[in-house]
Amino acid sequence: MTNAEPIFGRLLTAMITPFKADGAIDHAEAAKLAKHLVDELGHDGLVINGTTGEAPTTSDEEKRDLVAAVVEAVGDRASIVAGVGTFDTRHTIHLAEQAAAAGADGLLVVTPYYSRPPVDAWEAHFTAVADATDLPLMLYDIPHRAGIPIPEESLIRLADHPRIAAVKDAKGDISSTSVVLARSTLTYYAGDDAYLLPLLAVGGVGVVGTSTHFTGGLTRQIIDHFVAGDVEAARQANAQALPVFRGVFATQGTMMVKAALNRRGFSVGACRPPMGTVPEEILERFLKILEQCL
C-alpha cells in the first residue's frame, strides 16, 4: 500500500481553528495558516473541524463556513477532510451533507462516543453516513476518547462499502492494525504523530498529525524516505522529530499548538472554554524543543 498515492495524500494535519479576540472564528487567519501548512510545510491535506479544531465548541454554521474558507484558500492543491462525527447519526449526516456542499473532499467520522452503542449499531451509523454523500470516509478509531475501539472484524466489513476508504488510527495496537491491513483495502493514517513510522512499517500510508503544524517538513522526510526504501534515513528523521511529537502533548495538544503558533508569527487566539491556557514554563520548554529539533 505504501507504493500507491493514497486518496487524501500522506501528510495531513488536524488544523486548529483560529479565533478572534471576540471569540468569533477568524477566517482570514485560518486561510493564512492553511496556506502555510500546504505551501511552506508540504502538506497534502488538512482535516478541518476535528477535535484539534475545537469542533465540540463550534456551531454547525461555523463548521460549514470554516470548511468553505479553507477550501477557497487551498482546496485546489490539498485535500480538505471535514470532521463531521458526533454520537447522533442524524446530526452527523447533516454535518456530512453541509461539508460536501461547502466543498470538502472527504469526511472524518469518529466512533460514536460516550453512549457506547453495540457493534451492529455503530456499523449502521458509519454506513448511513457513507450513504449520505458521494465523499470518501476516514473512520476515526480512538478508543481512549470514544470509550470503545472499532473491532477488527467491523473494520474489515466496513471496508466493503465503496466510500469507506481510510482509518485515522489512534488505537495504538499495531498487531490489530496489521490484521486489518492484511485483510482489507483500508488506507491507514497514524492518529498519533509518534505512531507514524511503526504504522508505515506494517502498511500504513501517512499521518493526520498535531505537531505537524510545526514538523511538516521533517514528517514529510520520514514518509518520503520510507516510501523510497531508505528505512535508516526515515528512522533518523523520526528520531529528530520525536521530541516534538511527544512535546506537543506535554499539555493538551490544541492548547499547545495555539500557544506556540501565537509565539511564532500567527494570531490564532485562545481556545474556547473549557480549554484553558498553557503554563508559561511548559510553553517555553516546548518552544525550546522546536528550536532544537527543526
C-alpha positions in Angstrom: 0.0 0.0 0.0 2.9 2.4 0.5 3.6 2.4 -3.2 0.3 3.9 -4.2 -0.5 7.5 -3.6 -3.5 7.4 -1.2 -6.7 9.2 -1.7 -6.1 12.0 0.8 -2.3 12.1 0.3 0.2 11.1 3.0 0.9 14.2 5.2 -2.2 15.8 6.8 -2.6 18.0 9.8 -5.7 18.2 12.0 -5.7 22.0 11.8 -6.5 24.2 14.8 -9.3 26.8 14.4 -8.2 30.4 14.8 -10.4 32.7 16.9 -10.5 36.5 17.1 -10.4 38.4 20.4 -14.2 38.5 20.5 -14.3 34.7 20.1 -15.5 34.6 16.5 -13.7 32.3 14.0 -11.0 34.2 12.2 -11.4 33.0 8.6 -8.5 35.2 7.3 -6.1 33.7 9.8 -7.4 30.2 9.0 -6.7 30.8 5.3 -3.2 32.1 6.2 -2.4 29.0 8.4 -3.8 26.6 5.7 -1.6 28.2 3.1 1.4 28.0 5.4 0.8 24.3 6.0 0.3 23.4 2.4 2.6 25.8 0.6 5.5 26.0 3.0 5.4 22.8 5.0 4.4 20.5 2.2 1.0 19.1 3.4 -1.1 17.0 1.1 -4.3 17.7 3.1 -5.9 19.3 6.1 -8.5 18.0 8.5 -10.9 20.8 9.5 -13.4 20.7 12.4 -11.7 17.8 14.2 -11.3 17.8 18.0 -7.9 19.6 17.5 -10.0 22.3 15.7 -12.3 22.5 18.8 -15.3 21.1 16.9 -17.1 20.4 20.2 -17.3 24.2 20.7 -18.3 25.4 17.2 -21.8 25.6 15.8 -22.9 23.8 12.6 -22.8 27.1 10.7 -19.3 27.9 11.9 -18.2 24.5 10.8 -19.7 25.0 7.3 -18.2 28.4 6.9 -14.7 27.3 8.1 -14.6 24.4 5.6 -15.6 26.8 2.8 -12.9 29.3 3.8 -10.2 26.6 3.8 -11.4 25.1 0.5 -11.2 28.6 -1.0 -7.7 29.1 0.3 -6.0 25.8 -0.6 -8.6 23.4 -1.9 -7.1 23.5 -5.4 -3.9 21.9 -4.1 -4.7 20.0 -1.0 -7.3 17.5 0.2 -9.8 19.0 2.7 -11.3 16.5 5.0 -14.1 17.7 7.3 -14.7 16.3 10.7 -18.4 15.5 11.0 -18.6 12.8 13.6 -21.0 13.0 16.6 -22.8 10.4 18.7 -26.0 11.3 16.8 -26.4 9.7 13.4 -28.9 12.3 12.1 -26.7 15.2 13.2 -23.6 13.5 11.7 -25.4 13.1 8.4 -26.4 16.8 8.4 -22.8 17.8 9.0 -21.6 15.5 6.3 -24.1 16.9 3.8 -23.2 20.5 4.6 -19.4 19.7 4.4 -19.9 18.2 1.0 -21.9 21.3 -0.1 -19.0 23.5 1.2 -16.5 21.7 -1.0 -14.9 19.2 1.3 -13.0 16.3 -0.4 -13.6 13.8 2.4 -15.2 13.2 5.8 -13.6 12.2 9.1 -16.2 10.2 11.2 -15.3 9.3 14.8 -16.7 6.3 16.6 -19.9 7.4 18.3 -18.6 8.4 21.7 -19.9 8.2 25.3 -23.1 6.3 24.6 -21.2 3.2 23.6 -23.7 1.7 21.1 -23.4 -2.0 20.2 -21.2 -3.1 17.3 -24.1 -3.6 14.8 -25.4 -0.1 15.7 -22.2 1.7 15.1 -21.6 -0.2 11.8 -25.1 1.0 10.8 -24.0 4.6 11.9 -20.9 4.6 9.7 -22.8 3.1 6.7 -25.6 5.6 7.0 -23.1 8.5 6.9 -21.2 6.9 4.0 -24.5 6.6 2.1 -25.4 10.3 2.7 -22.9 11.9 0.3 -20.5 10.9 -2.5 -17.4 11.7 -0.4 -15.0 9.1 0.9 -14.9 8.5 4.6 -12.0 8.3 7.0 -13.1 6.4 10.2 -11.5 7.7 13.4 -10.6 4.9 15.8 -9.7 6.5 19.1 -10.9 4.2 22.0 -9.2 6.2 24.8 -11.6 9.1 23.9 -14.6 7.4 22.3 -14.7 4.8 25.0 -14.6 1.8 22.8 -12.4 0.5 19.9 -13.7 -0.4 16.5 -13.2 -4.2 16.4 -11.1 -5.7 13.6 -14.0 -7.6 12.1 -16.1 -4.5 12.0 -13.4 -2.6 10.1 -13.0 -5.4 7.7 -16.7 -5.5 7.0 -17.0 -1.7 6.7 -14.2 -1.7 4.1 -16.6 -3.4 1.7 -18.5 -0.1 1.5 -17.3 1.8 -1.7 -16.9 5.1 0.2 -15.4 3.9 3.5 -11.8 4.3 2.4 -9.5 5.1 5.3 -8.9 4.9 9.1 -7.2 7.5 11.3 -5.7 5.1 13.8 -5.3 6.2 17.4 -5.8 2.8 18.8 -2.1 2.2 19.5 -2.4 -1.6 18.8 0.0 -2.3 15.9 -0.9 -6.0 15.8 -4.6 -5.3 15.4 -3.9 -2.7 12.8 -1.7 -5.2 10.9 -4.6 -7.7 10.8 -7.0 -5.2 9.3 -4.4 -4.0 6.8 -3.8 -7.6 5.7 -7.5 -8.4 5.3 -8.9 -5.2 3.8 -8.3 -2.3 1.4 -8.5 0.4 4.0 -5.9 3.1 3.9 -4.4 3.7 7.4 -3.1 7.1 8.8 -1.4 7.4 12.1 -3.6 9.4 14.6 -0.7 9.8 16.9 2.4 11.6 15.4 4.9 9.2 17.0 3.0 6.2 15.6 3.8 7.2 12.0 6.9 5.2 11.4 5.7 2.0 13.1 2.5 2.3 11.1 4.4 2.7 7.8 6.3 -0.4 8.6 3.1 -2.5 8.6 1.5 -0.9 5.5 0.1 2.5 6.6 0.4 5.4 4.3 0.8 8.5 6.4 -0.3 10.7 9.3 -3.0 13.1 10.5 -0.8 15.0 12.8 -0.9 17.6 15.5 2.8 18.6 15.9 2.8 18.7 12.1 1.7 22.3 12.5 5.5 22.7 13.0 7.1 19.5 11.9 5.5 19.2 8.5 8.8 19.3 6.6 10.5 16.8 8.9 7.5 14.5 8.9 7.4 14.6 5.1 11.1 13.4 5.2 10.1 10.4 7.4 7.4 9.4 4.9 9.3 10.1 1.7 12.4 8.2 3.0 10.4 5.2 4.0 8.4 5.1 0.7 11.7 5.3 -1.2 13.0 2.3 0.7 15.6 4.2 2.9 14.4 3.0 6.3 17.5 4.2 8.1 17.0 7.8 6.8 13.4 7.5 7.9 14.5 6.3 11.3 16.9 9.2 11.7 14.3 11.8 10.7 11.9 10.2 13.2 14.4 10.4 16.0 14.9 14.1 15.2 11.2 14.8 15.2 10.4 12.6 18.3 10.9 15.3 20.9 8.3 17.5 19.1 6.0 14.6 18.6 5.9 14.0 22.3 6.4 17.6 23.5 3.2 18.9 21.8 1.2 16.7 24.2 3.0 17.9 27.4 -0.3 19.5 28.0 -3.5 19.4 25.9 -2.4 19.4 22.2 -4.7 22.1 20.9 -3.7 24.4 23.6 0.0 23.8 23.0 -0.3 24.3 19.2 -2.2 27.5 19.6 0.2 28.9 22.2 3.2 28.1 20.1 1.7 29.4 16.9 0.9 32.7 18.7 4.5 33.0 19.7 5.8 32.1 16.2 4.1 34.7 14.0 0.5 33.7 13.8 -2.5 35.2 15.6 -4.8 32.2 16.2 -6.2 33.4 19.5 -7.1 31.4 22.6 -9.0 28.2 22.9 -12.7 28.3 23.7 -13.7 27.1 27.1 -13.4 24.5 28.6 -9.9 24.5 27.2 -7.5 26.9 29.0 -4.0 28.2 28.5 -0.6 26.6 28.6 1.5 27.4 31.7 4.4 29.6 30.6 7.1 27.3 31.8 5.7 24.4 29.8 5.3 26.6 26.7 8.9 27.8 27.0 10.1 24.2 27.2 8.2 23.3 24.0 9.4 26.4 22.1 13.0 25.4 23.0 12.3 21.9 21.7 11.1 23.4 18.4 14.2 25.5 18.1 16.5 22.5 18.8 14.7 20.0 16.5 13.6 22.0 13.5 
